[in-house]
Amino acid sequence: MNDIKQIVKKSGTSFFWSMRMLPKAKREAMYTIYAFCRHIDDIVDGDDDVAEKQELLNAWREEMNNIYDKKVPATEIGRRIYKNCMRFKLPKEEFLRLINSISMDIPDPVQAPSLDKFLEYCRGVAGVPGNLSLRIFGCKDEEIINELATNLGNALQITNILRDVKEDAMSNRLYIPKEFLLKADISSNDPKTVVVDKNLAKAREELAQLADEYFKKSEFLIQKLDKQTARPVKMIAAIYRKYFKIMQNRGWEIISPKPQISKMKKLTLALRAYFGK
């Protein structure tokens, strides 16, 4: 299991602290979920040609059948999922939803999607990990799982998009919804053109308002969780809220450098959230 733990630790993910404080079985399940998400993301972001990427992603769809139906996974991560995650009754369709959402960046990178497509993307790439995590943390209420995973997932992913807008543009990606660009009088879909447009701040501010609404809805829903289940969720939300506040306070016209939070500050935020301070 140490290899998967190192993948999580070396990534510098904000999720590491919330995972680290879980009981062993839940911690190993969370490490496995994160490693899987990272692996699928790496396939899409990698240097392989489109046909090979699609073949690899289809192989993972087949691996989900191996895990859930045949009970004989063929890959190391698949075996980890089977060993560490199945006890938590994680839905197969959520794994498939993640694969499908991350796949939206192939064959062509996402550029100025419609708001509906944007929310579908966020639900898949961030809502799925939230949905699976809540089950591992111990939540049994399907309505809360789905509502909280969607709202907090949207808040976290929008924060990522606001933070990474310049980096994404260099990769020819533009995740800001077309509706928000048009409202800011930006007609171009070209990432490198949009990222230097003087009106980008207006579009980012509009997207930030949406993220703020999702954060507030999430905070309300977290209160419905029992104390033990809520703790790791609060830790994750607190760190992302801090990233969001840094950007909000310095102004949405500033896209570089990306906001940074030191490991010590992340730990402090996580512990405060954990102990309710």
Accessible surface in RSA format (square Angstrom, percent):
REM  Atomic radii and reference values for relative SASA: ProtOr
REM  Chains: A
REM  Algorithm: Lee & Richards
REM  Probe-radius: 1.40
REM  Slices: 20
REM RES _ NUM      All-atoms   Total-Side   Main-Chain    Non-polar    All polar
REM                ABS   REL    ABS   REL    ABS   REL    ABS   REL    ABS   REL
RES MET A   1    51.41  26.6  24.93  16.5  26.48  63.1  24.04  20.4  27.37  36.3
RES ASN A   2   114.99  79.3 113.15 109.3   1.84   4.4  27.83  67.0  87.16  84.2
RES ASP A   3    79.41  55.6  67.07  66.8  12.34  29.2  46.32 109.0  33.09  33.0
RES ILE A   4     5.48   3.1   5.48   4.1   0.00   0.0   5.48   3.9   0.00   0.0
RES LYS A   5    50.22  24.5  50.22  30.8   0.00   0.0  14.23  12.8  35.99  38.3
RES GLN A   6    70.63  39.5  70.63  51.6   0.00   0.0  30.50  64.9  40.14  30.4
RES ILE A   7    74.84  42.6  66.61  49.6   8.23  19.8  72.42  52.1   2.42   6.6
RES VAL A   8     0.01   0.0   0.00   0.0   0.01   0.0   0.00   0.0   0.01   0.0
RES LYS A   9   102.74  50.1  95.62  58.7   7.11  16.9  41.77  37.6  60.96  64.9
RES LYS A  10   169.62  82.7 133.56  81.9  36.06  85.9  87.31  78.6  82.31  87.7
RES SER A  11    38.49  32.5   1.09   1.4  37.40  86.2   9.08  19.3  29.41  41.2
RES GLY A  12    37.40  46.1   0.00   N/A  37.40  46.1  27.88  76.5   9.53  21.3
RES THR A  13    17.82  12.7   6.08   6.2  11.74  28.0  11.59  15.6   6.23   9.4
RES SER A  14     8.29   7.0   4.32   5.8   3.98   9.2   0.00   0.0   8.29  11.6
RES PHE A  15    43.73  21.9  43.73  27.1   0.00   0.0  43.73  26.5   0.00   0.0
RES PHE A  16    17.39   8.7  17.39  10.8   0.00   0.0  17.39  10.5   0.00   0.0
RES TRP A  17    51.33  20.6  51.33  24.8   0.00   0.0  47.27  25.2   4.06   6.6
RES SER A  18     1.60   1.3   0.54   0.7   1.05   2.4   0.40   0.9   1.19   1.7
RES MET A  19     2.55   1.3   2.26   1.5   0.29   0.7   2.54   2.2   0.00   0.0
RES ARG A  20    96.49  40.5  89.67  45.7   6.82  16.2  19.70  26.9  76.79  46.5
RES MET A  21    72.10  37.3  45.00  29.8  27.10  64.5  51.11  43.5  20.99  27.8
RES LEU A  22    17.55   9.8  12.76   9.1   4.79  12.1  13.54   9.5   4.01  10.8
RES PRO A  23    79.40  57.9  66.10  60.3  13.30  48.3  78.65  64.9   0.75   4.7
RES LYS A  24   134.41  65.6 127.72  78.4   6.70  15.9  70.63  63.6  63.78  67.9
RES ALA A  25    38.72  35.6  29.75  45.9   8.97  20.4  34.66  48.8   4.06  10.8
RES LYS A  26    51.50  25.1  51.50  31.6   0.00   0.0  26.17  23.6  25.33  27.0
RES ARG A  27    50.51  21.2  50.51  25.7   0.00   0.0   0.00   0.0  50.51  30.6
RES GLU A  28    35.15  20.2  35.15  26.6   0.00   0.0   3.90   7.5  31.25  25.5
RES ALA A  29     0.00   0.0   0.00   0.0   0.00   0.0   0.00   0.0   0.00   0.0
RES MET A  30     4.78   2.5   4.73   3.1   0.05   0.1   4.73   4.0   0.05   0.1
RES TYR A  31     3.98   1.9   3.98   2.3   0.00   0.0   3.98   3.0   0.00   0.0
RES THR A  32     0.00   0.0   0.00   0.0   0.00   0.0   0.00   0.0   0.00   0.0
RES ILE A  33     3.74   2.1   3.74   2.8   0.00   0.0   3.74   2.7   0.00   0.0
RES TYR A  34    39.86  18.6  37.09  21.1   2.77   7.2  28.20  21.2  11.66  14.4
RES ALA A  35     2.17   2.0   0.16   0.3   2.00   4.6   0.16   0.2   2.00   5.3
RES PHE A  36     0.42   0.2   0.42   0.3   0.00   0.0   0.42   0.3   0.00   0.0
RES CYS A  37    18.91  14.3  17.59  19.6   1.32   3.1  16.54  41.9   2.37   2.6
RES ARG A  38    89.23  37.5  85.66  43.7   3.56   8.5  22.01  30.1  67.21  40.7
RES HIS A  39    65.45  35.8  62.10  43.2   3.35   8.6  41.97  43.3  23.48  27.3
RES ILE A  40     0.00   0.0   0.00   0.0   0.00   0.0   0.00   0.0   0.00   0.0
RES ASP A  41    57.47  40.3  57.47  57.2   0.00   0.0   8.79  20.7  48.68  48.5
RES ASP A  42    74.55  52.2  67.29  67.0   7.26  17.2  25.39  59.8  49.15  49.0
RES ILE A  43    15.21   8.7   8.44   6.3   6.77  16.3  14.58  10.5   0.63   1.7
RES VAL A  44     3.92   2.6   2.05   1.9   1.87   4.5   2.05   1.8   1.87   5.1
RES ASP A  45    70.85  49.6  43.43  43.2  27.42  64.8  24.98  58.8  45.88  45.8
RES GLY A  46    30.25  37.3   0.00   N/A  30.25  37.3  23.82  65.4   6.43  14.4
RES ASP A  47   155.51 108.9 117.88 117.3  37.63  89.0  43.62 102.6 111.90 111.6
RES ASP A  48    62.78  44.0  51.04  50.8  11.73  27.7   5.93  14.0  56.84  56.7
RES ASP A  49    93.35  65.4  79.31  78.9  14.04  33.2  45.43 106.9  47.92  47.8
RES VAL A  50    55.95  36.8  54.04  48.9   1.91   4.6  54.04  47.0   1.91   5.2
RES ALA A  51    71.07  65.3  62.18  96.0   8.89  20.2  65.20  91.8   5.87  15.6
RES GLU A  52    80.83  46.4  78.34  59.3   2.49   5.9  20.22  39.1  60.61  49.5
RES LYS A  53    23.19  11.3  23.19  14.2   0.00   0.0   0.32   0.3  22.87  24.4
RES GLN A  54    74.85  41.9  73.51  53.7   1.34   3.2  21.56  45.9  53.29  40.4
RES GLU A  55   122.48  70.3 117.17  88.6   5.30  12.6  41.36  80.0  81.11  66.2
RES LEU A  56    66.61  37.1  66.32  47.4   0.29   0.7  66.55  46.7   0.07   0.2
RES LEU A  57     1.82   1.0   1.82   1.3   0.00   0.0   1.82   1.3   0.00   0.0
RES ASN A  58    83.22  57.4  77.90  75.3   5.32  12.8  23.69  57.0  59.53  57.5
RES ALA A  59    56.97  52.4  43.63  67.3  13.34  30.4  51.66  72.8   5.31  14.1
RES TRP A  60    15.15   6.1  14.67   7.1   0.48   1.1   7.35   3.9   7.80  12.6
RES ARG A  61    70.54  29.6  69.04  35.2   1.50   3.6  40.80  55.8  29.74  18.0
RES GLU A  62    76.41  43.9  74.82  56.6   1.59   3.8  41.18  79.7  35.22  28.8
RES GLU A  63     4.04   2.3   3.87   2.9   0.17   0.4   3.38   6.5   0.66   0.5
RES MET A  64     0.00   0.0   0.00   0.0   0.00   0.0   0.00   0.0   0.00   0.0
RES ASN A  65    46.59  32.1  46.59  45.0   0.00   0.0   6.44  15.5  40.15  38.8
RES ASN A  66    18.65  12.9  18.65  18.0   0.00   0.0   0.69   1.7  17.96  17.4
RES ILE A  67     0.47   0.3   0.00   0.0   0.47   1.1   0.00   0.0   0.47   1.3
RES TYR A  68    36.86  17.2  28.78  16.4   8.08  21.0  28.78  21.6   8.08  10.0
RES ASP A  69    90.55  63.4  62.87  62.6  27.68  65.5  29.92  70.4  60.63  60.5
RES LYS A  70   125.55  61.3 105.21  64.6  20.34  48.4  77.09  69.4  48.46  51.6
RES LYS A  71   115.29  56.2 103.94  63.8  11.35  27.0  65.75  59.2  49.55  52.8
RES VAL A  72   107.81  70.9 101.01  91.4   6.80  16.4 102.48  89.0   5.33  14.5
RES PRO A  73    15.35  11.2   8.42   7.7   6.93  25.2   8.42   6.9   6.93  43.1
RES ALA A  74    72.64  66.8  43.89  67.7  28.75  65.4  50.51  71.1  22.13  58.6
RES THR A  75    50.64  36.0  46.08  46.7   4.56  10.9  50.64  68.0   0.00   0.0
RES GLU A  76    84.51  48.5  79.32  60.0   5.19  12.4  48.61  94.0  35.90  29.3
RES ILE A  77    28.50  16.2  27.86  20.8   0.64   1.5  27.86  20.1   0.64   1.7
RES GLY A  78     0.00   0.0   0.00   N/A   0.00   0.0   0.00   0.0   0.00   0.0
RES ARG A  79   115.13  48.3 111.68  56.9   3.45   8.2  54.11  74.0  61.02  37.0
RES ARG A  80    39.92  16.8  39.59  20.2   0.33   0.8   5.18   7.1  34.74  21.1
RES ILE A  81     0.00   0.0   0.00   0.0   0.00   0.0   0.00   0.0   0.00   0.0
RES TYR A  82    87.57  40.9  81.72  46.5   5.85  15.2  50.94  38.3  36.63  45.2
RES LYS A  83   138.69  67.7 122.54  75.2  16.15  38.4  80.30  72.3  58.39  62.2
RES ASN A  84     3.74   2.6   2.53   2.4   1.22   2.9   1.18   2.8   2.56   2.5
RES CYS A  85     0.00   0.0   0.00   0.0   0.00   0.0   0.00   0.0   0.00   0.0
RES MET A  86    45.52  23.6  34.31  22.7  11.21  26.7  24.18  20.6  21.34  28.3
RES ARG A  87   139.24  58.5 104.40  53.2  34.84  83.0  55.94  76.5  83.30  50.5
RES PHE A  88    37.57  18.8  23.69  14.7  13.89  36.1  29.25  17.7   8.33  23.8
RES LYS A  89   172.40  84.1 153.64  94.3  18.76  44.7 115.60 104.1  56.80  60.5
RES LEU A  90     4.33   2.4   0.00   0.0   4.33  10.9   0.12   0.1   4.21  11.3
RES PRO A  91    25.20  18.4  15.42  14.1   9.78  35.5  25.20  20.8   0.00   0.0
RES LYS A  92    48.54  23.7  46.30  28.4   2.24   5.3  27.62  24.9  20.92  22.3
RES GLU A  93   113.82  65.3 109.42  82.8   4.41  10.5  53.98 104.4  59.84  48.9
RES GLU A  94    12.14   7.0  12.14   9.2   0.00   0.0   0.75   1.4  11.39   9.3
RES PHE A  95     0.03   0.0   0.03   0.0   0.00   0.0   0.03   0.0   0.00   0.0
RES LEU A  96    45.74  25.5  45.74  32.7   0.00   0.0  45.74  32.1   0.00   0.0
RES ARG A  97    98.41  41.3  94.63  48.2   3.78   9.0  27.77  38.0  70.64  42.8
RES LEU A  98     0.96   0.5   0.96   0.7   0.00   0.0   0.96   0.7   0.00   0.0
RES ILE A  99     0.00   0.0   0.00   0.0   0.00   0.0   0.00   0.0   0.00   0.0
RES ASN A 100    75.35  52.0  68.73  66.4   6.62  15.9  24.32  58.5  51.03  49.3
RES SER A 101     5.77   4.9   4.55   6.1   1.22   2.8   1.22   2.6   4.55   6.4
RES ILE A 102    12.39   7.1  11.38   8.5   1.02   2.4  12.22   8.8   0.17   0.5
RES SER A 103    16.93  14.3  13.54  18.1   3.39   7.8  13.72  29.2   3.21   4.5
RES MET A 104    44.70  23.1  24.26  16.1  20.44  48.7  32.21  27.4  12.49  16.6
RES ASP A 105     9.97   7.0   5.02   5.0   4.95  11.7   0.00   0.0   9.97   9.9
RES ILE A 106    21.09  12.0   7.76   5.8  13.33  32.1   7.81   5.6  13.27  36.0
RES PRO A 107    84.48  61.6  69.93  63.7  14.55  52.9  69.93  57.7  14.55  90.5
RES ASP A 108   102.20  71.6  96.76  96.3   5.44  12.9  27.67  65.1  74.53  74.3
RES PRO A 109    44.36  32.3  36.45  33.2   7.91  28.8  36.47  30.1   7.88  49.0
RES VAL A 110    15.48  10.2   9.54   8.6   5.94  14.3  15.48  13.5   0.00   0.0
RES GLN A 111    63.62  35.6  45.53  33.3  18.09  43.1   9.60  20.4  54.02  41.0
RES ALA A 112     9.20   8.5   0.00   0.0   9.20  20.9   0.00   0.0   9.20  24.4
RES PRO A 113    15.49  11.3   5.45   5.0  10.04  36.5  15.49  12.8   0.00   0.0
RES SER A 114    53.71  45.4  46.40  61.9   7.31  16.8  38.05  81.0  15.66  21.9
RES LEU A 115    50.14  27.9  50.14  35.9   0.00   0.0  50.14  35.2   0.00   0.0
RES ASP A 116   117.09  82.0 108.34 107.8   8.75  20.7  33.73  79.4  83.36  83.1
RES LYS A 117    92.69  45.2  91.01  55.8   1.68   4.0  49.75  44.8  42.93  45.7
RES PHE A 118     0.63   0.3   0.44   0.3   0.19   0.5   0.63   0.4   0.00   0.0
RES LEU A 119    49.77  27.7  47.15  33.7   2.61   6.6  47.54  33.4   2.23   6.0
RES GLU A 120    87.34  50.1  79.51  60.2   7.83  18.6  33.45  64.7  53.89  44.0
RES TYR A 121    18.69   8.7  18.69  10.6   0.00   0.0   3.14   2.4  15.55  19.2
RES CYS A 122     0.00   0.0   0.00   0.0   0.00   0.0   0.00   0.0   0.00   0.0
RES ARG A 123    18.80   7.9  18.69   9.5   0.12   0.3  10.43  14.3   8.37   5.1
RES GLY A 124     0.00   0.0   0.00   N/A   0.00   0.0   0.00   0.0   0.00   0.0
RES VAL A 125    24.52  16.1  10.95   9.9  13.57  32.7  10.95   9.5  13.57  36.8
RES ALA A 126    15.06  13.8   7.11  11.0   7.95  18.1  10.65  15.0   4.41  11.7
RES GLY A 127     0.03   0.0   0.00   N/A   0.03   0.0   0.03   0.1   0.00   0.0
RES VAL A 128     0.01   0.0   0.01   0.0   0.00   0.0   0.01   0.0   0.00   0.0
RES PRO A 129    24.81  18.1  24.61  22.4   0.20   0.7  24.81  20.5   0.00   0.0
RES GLY A 130    22.54  27.8   0.00   N/A  22.54  27.8  21.71  59.6   0.83   1.9
RES ASN A 131     0.43   0.3   0.43   0.4   0.00   0.0   0.00   0.0   0.43   0.4
RES LEU A 132     0.53   0.3   0.53   0.4   0.00   0.0   0.53   0.4   0.00   0.0
RES SER A 133     8.31   7.0   8.31  11.1   0.00   0.0   4.22   9.0   4.09   5.7
RES LEU A 134     5.49   3.1   5.49   3.9   0.00   0.0   5.49   3.9   0.00   0.0
RES ARG A 135    30.22  12.7  25.41  13.0   4.81  11.4   5.40   7.4  24.82  15.0
RES ILE A 136     0.30   0.2   0.00   0.0   0.30   0.7   0.00   0.0   0.30   0.8
RES PHE A 137     7.73   3.9   2.59   1.6   5.14  13.4   3.39   2.1   4.34  12.4
RES GLY A 138    24.15  29.8   0.00   N/A  24.15  29.8  12.95  35.5  11.21  25.1
RES CYS A 139    11.26   8.5   3.75   4.2   7.51  17.7   4.48  11.3   6.78   7.3
RES LYS A 140   177.29  86.5 150.95  92.6  26.34  62.7 103.50  93.2  73.79  78.6
RES ASP A 141    69.44  48.6  59.44  59.2  10.01  23.7  25.83  60.8  43.62  43.5
RES GLU A 142    92.30  53.0  88.00  66.6   4.30  10.2  58.96 114.0  33.34  27.2
RES GLU A 143   120.53  69.2 111.00  84.0   9.53  22.7  42.49  82.2  78.04  63.7
RES ILE A 144    24.32  13.8  24.05  17.9   0.27   0.6  24.32  17.5   0.00   0.0
RES ILE A 145     1.25   0.7   1.25   0.9   0.00   0.0   1.25   0.9   0.00   0.0
RES ASN A 146    62.81  43.3  61.82  59.7   0.98   2.4  24.52  59.0  38.29  37.0
RES GLU A 147    72.31  41.5  68.03  51.5   4.28  10.2  30.34  58.7  41.97  34.3
RES LEU A 148     0.92   0.5   0.92   0.7   0.00   0.0   0.92   0.6   0.00   0.0
RES ALA A 149     1.81   1.7   0.00   0.0   1.81   4.1   1.79   2.5   0.02   0.0
RES THR A 150    44.36  31.5  44.36  45.0   0.00   0.0  35.53  47.7   8.83  13.3
RES ASN A 151    19.99  13.8  19.99  19.3   0.00   0.0   0.03   0.1  19.96  19.3
RES LEU A 152    15.56   8.7  15.56  11.1   0.00   0.0  15.56  10.9   0.00   0.0
RES GLY A 153     2.79   3.4   0.00   N/A   2.79   3.4   1.64   4.5   1.15   2.6
RES ASN A 154     4.43   3.1   4.38   4.2   0.06   0.1   0.00   0.0   4.43   4.3
RES ALA A 155     0.00   0.0   0.00   0.0   0.00   0.0   0.00   0.0   0.00   0.0
RES LEU A 156    12.66   7.1  12.66   9.1   0.00   0.0  12.66   8.9   0.00   0.0
RES GLN A 157    24.72  13.8  24.72  18.1   0.00   0.0   0.00   0.0  24.72  18.7
RES ILE A 158     0.00   0.0   0.00   0.0   0.00   0.0   0.00   0.0   0.00   0.0
RES THR A 159     0.00   0.0   0.00   0.0   0.00   0.0   0.00   0.0   0.00   0.0
RES ASN A 160    28.17  19.4  28.00  27.1   0.17   0.4   6.58  15.8  21.59  20.9
RES ILE A 161     5.24   3.0   4.43   3.3   0.81   1.9   5.17   3.7   0.06   0.2
RES LEU A 162     1.22   0.7   0.18   0.1   1.04   2.6   0.81   0.6   0.40   1.1
RES ARG A 163    43.17  18.1  40.42  20.6   2.75   6.6   4.04   5.5  39.13  23.7
RES ASP A 164    21.12  14.8  20.91  20.8   0.21   0.5   1.58   3.7  19.54  19.5
RES VAL A 165     6.16   4.1   4.41   4.0   1.75   4.2   5.55   4.8   0.61   1.7
RES LYS A 166    91.19  44.5  91.05  55.9   0.14   0.3  49.23  44.3  41.96  44.7
RES GLU A 167    94.27  54.1  86.62  65.5   7.65  18.2  38.00  73.5  56.27  45.9
RES ASP A 168    22.02  15.4  21.54  21.4   0.47   1.1   2.43   5.7  19.59  19.5
RES ALA A 169     1.29   1.2   1.29   2.0   0.00   0.0   1.29   1.8   0.00   0.0
RES MET A 170   109.22  56.6  84.90  56.2  24.32  57.9  53.69  45.6  55.53  73.6
RES SER A 171    63.19  53.4  43.87  58.5  19.32  44.5  23.16  49.3  40.03  56.1
RES ASN A 172    59.28  40.9  59.28  57.3   0.00   0.0  14.12  34.0  45.15  43.6
RES ARG A 173    40.09  16.8  39.47  20.1   0.62   1.5   0.29   0.4  39.80  24.1
RES LEU A 174     4.22   2.4   3.21   2.3   1.01   2.5   4.22   3.0   0.00   0.0
RES TYR A 175    14.08   6.6  11.58   6.6   2.50   6.5   7.77   5.8   6.31   7.8
RES ILE A 176     1.52   0.9   1.52   1.1   0.00   0.0   1.52   1.1   0.00   0.0
RES PRO A 177     0.00   0.0   0.00   0.0   0.00   0.0   0.00   0.0   0.00   0.0
RES LYS A 178    48.27  23.6  48.27  29.6   0.00   0.0  42.72  38.5   5.55   5.9
RES GLU A 179    78.64  45.1  71.22  53.9   7.42  17.7  51.85 100.3  26.79  21.9
RES PHE A 180    22.45  11.2  21.84  13.5   0.61   1.6  21.84  13.2   0.61   1.7
RES LEU A 181     0.00   0.0   0.00   0.0   0.00   0.0   0.00   0.0   0.00   0.0
RES LEU A 182    93.98  52.3  82.08  58.7  11.90  29.9  82.40  57.9  11.58  31.2
RES LYS A 183   146.48  71.5 114.12  70.0  32.36  77.0  87.09  78.4  59.40  63.3
RES ALA A 184     3.28   3.0   1.32   2.0   1.96   4.5   3.28   4.6   0.00   0.0
RES ASP A 185   113.03  79.2  86.16  85.8  26.87  63.5  26.43  62.2  86.59  86.4
RES ILE A 186     2.96   1.7   1.54   1.1   1.42   3.4   2.73   2.0   0.23   0.6
RES SER A 187    93.46  79.0  76.80 102.5  16.66  38.4  41.47  88.3  51.99  72.8
RES SER A 188    33.77  28.5  24.21  32.3   9.56  22.0  27.19  57.9   6.58   9.2
RES ASN A 189    64.06  44.2  58.37  56.4   5.69  13.7  15.04  36.2  49.02  47.4
RES ASP A 190    62.15  43.5  56.24  56.0   5.91  14.0  26.89  63.3  35.26  35.2
RES PRO A 191     1.08   0.8   0.76   0.7   0.32   1.2   0.76   0.6   0.32   2.0
RES LYS A 192    98.70  48.2  91.62  56.2   7.09  16.9  76.73  69.1  21.98  23.4
RES THR A 193    66.68  47.4  61.75  62.6   4.94  11.8  43.41  58.3  23.27  35.2
RES VAL A 194     0.24   0.2   0.11   0.1   0.13   0.3   0.24   0.2   0.00   0.0
RES VAL A 195    14.85   9.8   7.35   6.7   7.50  18.1   7.73   6.7   7.12  19.3
RES VAL A 196   119.26  78.5  88.29  79.9  30.97  74.6  95.17  82.7  24.09  65.3
RES ASP A 197    44.51  31.2  30.40  30.3  14.11  33.4   8.84  20.8  35.68  35.6
RES LYS A 198   184.06  89.8 148.19  90.9  35.87  85.4 127.82 115.0  56.24  59.9
RES ASN A 199    17.39  12.0  17.38  16.8   0.02   0.0   0.02   0.0  17.38  16.8
RES LEU A 200     6.72   3.7   6.72   4.8   0.00   0.0   6.72   4.7   0.00   0.0
RES ALA A 201    24.39  22.4  21.35  32.9   3.04   6.9  21.79  30.7   2.60   6.9
RES LYS A 202   120.20  58.6 112.76  69.2   7.44  17.7  75.22  67.7  44.98  47.9
RES ALA A 203     0.32   0.3   0.00   0.0   0.32   0.7   0.32   0.4   0.00   0.0
RES ARG A 204     1.74   0.7   1.74   0.9   0.00   0.0   0.22   0.3   1.52   0.9
RES GLU A 205    83.95  48.2  83.95  63.5   0.00   0.0  10.39  20.1  73.56  60.1
RES GLU A 206    45.21  26.0  41.97  31.8   3.23   7.7   2.96   5.7  42.25  34.5
RES LEU A 207     0.00   0.0   0.00   0.0   0.00   0.0   0.00   0.0   0.00   0.0
RES ALA A 208     3.05   2.8   2.70   4.2   0.34   0.8   2.98   4.2   0.07   0.2
RES GLN A 209    97.98  54.8  93.11  68.0   4.88  11.6  36.74  78.2  61.24  46.4
RES LEU A 210    33.45  18.6  31.49  22.5   1.96   4.9  32.75  23.0   0.70   1.9
RES ALA A 211     0.00   0.0   0.00   0.0   0.00   0.0   0.00   0.0   0.00   0.0
RES ASP A 212    27.41  19.2  27.41  27.3   0.00   0.0   3.97   9.4  23.44  23.4
RES GLU A 213    92.05  52.8  89.37  67.6   2.67   6.4  32.27  62.4  59.78  48.8
RES TYR A 214    24.32  11.4  24.32  13.8   0.00   0.0   9.85   7.4  14.47  17.8
RES PHE A 215     1.88   0.9   1.81   1.1   0.07   0.2   1.81   1.1   0.07   0.2
RES LYS A 216   121.64  59.3 114.67  70.4   6.97  16.6  67.73  61.0  53.91  57.4
RES LYS A 217   107.28  52.3 102.07  62.6   5.21  12.4  64.97  58.5  42.31  45.1
RES SER A 218     0.94   0.8   0.94   1.3   0.00   0.0   0.94   2.0   0.00   0.0
RES GLU A 219    75.32  43.2  71.91  54.4   3.41   8.1  37.45  72.4  37.88  30.9
RES PHE A 220   120.51  60.3 118.01  73.1   2.50   6.5 119.64  72.5   0.87   2.5
RES LEU A 221     8.94   5.0   8.94   6.4   0.00   0.0   8.94   6.3   0.00   0.0
RES ILE A 222     8.29   4.7   7.42   5.5   0.87   2.1   7.42   5.3   0.87   2.4
RES GLN A 223   140.15  78.4 107.96  78.9  32.19  76.6  41.31  87.9  98.84  75.0
RES LYS A 224   117.12  57.1  84.70  52.0  32.42  77.2  50.90  45.8  66.22  70.5
RES LEU A 225    18.77  10.5   3.38   2.4  15.40  38.7   5.98   4.2  12.79  34.4
RES ASP A 226    86.02  60.3  70.09  69.8  15.93  37.7  51.26 120.6  34.77  34.7
RES LYS A 227   152.42  74.4 138.62  85.1  13.80  32.9  91.93  82.7  60.50  64.4
RES GLN A 228   108.10  60.4 101.26  74.0   6.84  16.3  47.50 101.1  60.60  46.0
RES THR A 229     4.74   3.4   4.66   4.7   0.07   0.2   0.50   0.7   4.24   6.4
RES ALA A 230     3.53   3.2   3.53   5.4   0.00   0.0   3.53   5.0   0.00   0.0
RES ARG A 231    42.91  18.0  42.91  21.9   0.00   0.0   4.46   6.1  38.45  23.3
RES PRO A 232     5.27   3.8   5.27   4.8   0.00   0.0   5.27   4.4   0.00   0.0
RES VAL A 233     5.22   3.4   5.10   4.6   0.13   0.3   5.22   4.5   0.00   0.0
RES LYS A 234    83.36  40.7  80.07  49.1   3.29   7.8  34.15  30.7  49.22  52.4
RES MET A 235     1.19   0.6   1.17   0.8   0.02   0.0   0.43   0.4   0.76   1.0
RES ILE A 236     8.62   4.9   8.46   6.3   0.16   0.4   8.62   6.2   0.00   0.0
RES ALA A 237    12.33  11.3  12.08  18.6   0.24   0.6  12.27  17.3   0.05   0.1
RES ALA A 238    28.87  26.5  17.89  27.6  10.98  25.0  25.88  36.4   2.99   7.9
RES ILE A 239     0.70   0.4   0.70   0.5   0.00   0.0   0.70   0.5   0.00   0.0
RES TYR A 240    16.43   7.7  16.43   9.3   0.00   0.0   0.09   0.1  16.34  20.1
RES ARG A 241    38.64  16.2  38.64  19.7   0.00   0.0  25.76  35.2  12.88   7.8
RES LYS A 242    70.40  34.3  67.49  41.4   2.91   6.9  20.84  18.8  49.55  52.8
RES TYR A 243    14.88   6.9  14.88   8.5   0.00   0.0   1.19   0.9  13.69  16.9
RES PHE A 244     0.40   0.2   0.40   0.2   0.00   0.0   0.40   0.2   0.00   0.0
RES LYS A 245    84.26  41.1  84.26  51.7   0.00   0.0  45.83  41.2  38.43  40.9
RES ILE A 246    45.54  25.9  40.78  30.4   4.76  11.5  44.31  31.9   1.23   3.3
RES MET A 247     1.06   0.5   1.06   0.7   0.00   0.0   0.81   0.7   0.25   0.3
RES GLN A 248    70.33  39.3  57.11  41.7  13.22  31.5  18.10  38.5  52.23  39.6
RES ASN A 249   124.18  85.6  87.40  84.5  36.78  88.6  30.89  74.4  93.29  90.2
RES ARG A 250    64.56  27.1  43.67  22.3  20.88  49.7  39.47  53.9  25.09  15.2
RES GLY A 251    17.19  21.2   0.00   N/A  17.19  21.2  16.65  45.7   0.53   1.2
RES TRP A 252    21.56   8.7  18.70   9.1   2.85   6.7  12.18   6.5   9.38  15.2
RES GLU A 253   118.27  67.9  94.21  71.3  24.06  57.3  50.73  98.1  67.54  55.1
RES ILE A 254    62.83  35.8  58.58  43.6   4.25  10.3  62.28  44.8   0.56   1.5
RES ILE A 255    32.51  18.5  27.78  20.7   4.73  11.4  28.45  20.5   4.06  11.0
RES SER A 256    53.35  45.1  35.04  46.8  18.31  42.2  13.43  28.6  39.91  55.9
RES PRO A 257   101.07  73.7  98.43  89.7   2.63   9.6 101.07  83.4   0.00   0.0
RES LYS A 258    66.72  32.6  60.34  37.0   6.38  15.2  34.17  30.8  32.55  34.7
RES PRO A 259     6.76   4.9   0.38   0.3   6.38  23.2   4.28   3.5   2.49  15.5
RES GLN A 260   142.80  79.9 119.74  87.5  23.06  54.9  54.84 116.7  87.96  66.7
RES ILE A 261    15.82   9.0   1.08   0.8  14.74  35.5   4.54   3.3  11.28  30.6
RES SER A 262    69.90  59.1  51.88  69.2  18.01  41.5  54.19 115.4  15.71  22.0
RES LYS A 263   145.33  70.9 140.43  86.2   4.90  11.7  92.08  82.9  53.25  56.7
RES MET A 264   135.99  70.4 131.68  87.1   4.31  10.3 115.84  98.5  20.15  26.7
RES LYS A 265    73.15  35.7  70.06  43.0   3.08   7.3  39.69  35.7  33.46  35.6
RES LYS A 266    19.00   9.3  19.00  11.7   0.00   0.0   2.57   2.3  16.43  17.5
RES LEU A 267    49.77  27.7  49.77  35.6   0.00   0.0  49.77  35.0   0.00   0.0
RES THR A 268    43.06  30.6  40.40  41.0   2.66   6.3  25.35  34.0  17.71  26.8
RES LEU A 269    23.95  13.3  22.88  16.4   1.07   2.7  23.00  16.1   0.96   2.6
RES ALA A 270     0.00   0.0   0.00   0.0   0.00   0.0   0.00   0.0   0.00   0.0
RES LEU A 271    61.93  34.5  61.51  44.0   0.42   1.1  61.67  43.3   0.26   0.7
RES ARG A 272   122.57  51.5 121.18  61.8   1.39   3.3  31.61  43.2  90.96  55.1
RES ALA A 273    14.93  13.7   4.80   7.4  10.12  23.0  13.65  19.2   1.27   3.4
RES TYR A 274    37.14  17.3  33.82  19.2   3.33   8.7  13.17   9.9  23.97  29.6
RES PHE A 275   117.72  58.9  92.30  57.2  25.42  66.2  95.99  58.2  21.73  62.2
RES GLY A 276    60.68  74.8   0.00   N/A  60.68  74.8  26.47  72.6  34.21  76.6
RES LYS A 277   189.97  92.7 135.63  83.2  54.34 129.4 113.22 101.9  76.76  81.8
END  Absolute sums over single chains surface
CHAIN  1 A    13038.8      11195.0       1843.8       6989.3       6049.5
END  Absolute sums over all chains
TOTAL         13038.8      11195.0       1843.8       6989.3       6049.5
